[in-house]
Amino acid sequence: MCGRFSFAINKKIIEEHYGFAVQENNFRYNCAPSQLLAVITNLNPDNFCFLKWGFIPYWAKAPSIGYKMINARAETIATKPAFRKSLKTRRCLIPADSFYEWSQGADKTPYRIMLKEQPVFSMAGIWSEWKSPEDKIISSFAIITTGANELVKPLHDRMPVILDTSDAERSWLNNDNFSDISTLLKPIDPEKMQAYPVSKMINSPKNDAPELHIQDSGPELF
């Protein structure tokens, strides 16, 4: 599962990585479901679009279904009626500098998880447009998850699909051959990652500040 992540780093790094200008107010330390967040869609690969986190299929009767569909499992995304159309025609990148998971013990310690040598990366996603009876359009997205690697397993059995190269990002957005893009839907090498405990302030989406990135007391994963 991926239920929280962060996208709050120097905009120069982001511009160098994605190749287009960004605004400072795009950033959040505590990205949470139902928020409007920056994504890069296959239809607009040269800019950020702001979509609601929580996938609403085009055929849904009400947008509330999005609260239950923040993630899509890589293993079943090609066959699930809610996701398979978007997998073919509406893929996106969700930029991040880290994501958060919680320990399984009684203390529920939150951990910030990131790449060791890459300050920004993309998570694979799909997006959709839903039209209300009043013709209001809501654009939304889900993060694709896969089985956890050895670093994340102590915290959760799922993790986001991380695309850590420009080639992988371009392929996810542009390649129409599912047999090709399906090879991207796997756990990233745990040797490329690191994690440390952070404040339980992250538990509330109302908290969104640099302090959420500071290492806190708590057991190391390894």
QUIQUI-V212199 format. One record per residue. RES is the residue in three letters. NEAR is the number of other C-alpha atoms within 12 Angstrom. Layout:
<<RES,NEAR> <RES,NEAR>>
//
This chain:
<<MET,31> <CYS,43> <GLY,37> <ARG,38> <PHE,44> <SER,40> <PHE,39> <ALA,35> <ILE,29> <ASN,21> <LYS,23> <LYS,18> <ILE,23> <ILE,30> <GLU,20> <GLU,16> <HIS,26> <TYR,29> <GLY,17> <PHE,18> <ALA,17> <VAL,26> <GLN,17> <GLU,17> <ASN,15> <ASN,26> <PHE,29> <ARG,34> <TYR,35> <ASN,35> <CYS,39> <ALA,31> <PRO,29> <SER,29> <GLN,27> <LEU,24> <LEU,36> <ALA,38> <VAL,43> <ILE,37> <THR,36> <ASN,32> <LEU,20> <ASN,18> <PRO,25> <ASP,21> <ASN,24> <PHE,29> <CYS,27> <PHE,27> <LEU,33> <LYS,35> <TRP,41> <GLY,38> <PHE,41> <ILE,39> <PRO,38> <TYR,28> <TRP,19> <ALA,22> <LYS,14> <ALA,20> <PRO,29> <SER,22> <ILE,21> <GLY,33> <TYR,23> <LYS,21> <MET,35> <ILE,35> <ASN,38> <ALA,43> <ARG,34> <ALA,36> <GLU,23> <THR,19> <ILE,29> <ALA,24> <THR,16> <LYS,16> <PRO,17> <ALA,29> <PHE,36> <ARG,25> <LYS,21> <SER,33> <LEU,40> <LYS,27> <THR,25> <ARG,35> <ARG,40> <CYS,45> <LEU,47> <ILE,49> <PRO,44> <ALA,46> <ASP,39> <SER,40> <PHE,46> <TYR,42> <GLU,39> <TRP,37> <SER,27> <GLN,17> <GLY,13> <ALA,8> <ASP,14> <LYS,21> <THR,29> <PRO,39> <TYR,41> <ARG,40> <ILE,40> <MET,38> <LEU,28> <LYS,19> <GLU,13> <GLN,23> <PRO,28> <VAL,36> <PHE,41> <SER,44> <MET,47> <ALA,48> <GLY,50> <ILE,49> <TRP,47> <SER,39> <GLU,28> <TRP,29> <LYS,20> <SER,19> <PRO,13> <GLU,9> <ASP,9> <LYS,12> <ILE,19> <ILE,30> <SER,34> <SER,44> <PHE,49> <ALA,48> <ILE,48> <ILE,46> <THR,36> <THR,34> <GLY,27> <ALA,28> <ASN,27> <GLU,23> <LEU,31> <VAL,37> <LYS,24> <PRO,23> <LEU,32> <HIS,27> <ASP,23> <ARG,32> <MET,42> <PRO,47> <VAL,44> <ILE,45> <LEU,37> <ASP,37> <THR,21> <SER,20> <ASP,16> <ALA,28> <GLU,33> <ARG,27> <SER,28> <TRP,42> <LEU,39> <ASN,26> <ASN,24> <ASP,19> <ASN,16> <PHE,22> <SER,14> <ASP,16> <ILE,27> <SER,25> <THR,20> <LEU,34> <LEU,36> <LYS,28> <PRO,32> <ILE,33> <ASP,21> <PRO,22> <GLU,16> <LYS,21> <MET,29> <GLN,29> <ALA,36> <TYR,34> <PRO,33> <VAL,31> <SER,30> <LYS,28> <MET,23> <ILE,36> <ASN,25> <SER,19> <PRO,22> <LYS,15> <ASN,19> <ASP,24> <ALA,22> <PRO,20> <GLU,18> <LEU,35> <HIS,34> <ILE,20> <GLN,21> <ASP,21> <SER,15> <GLY,22> <PRO,21> <GLU,21> <LEU,24> <PHE,16>>
//
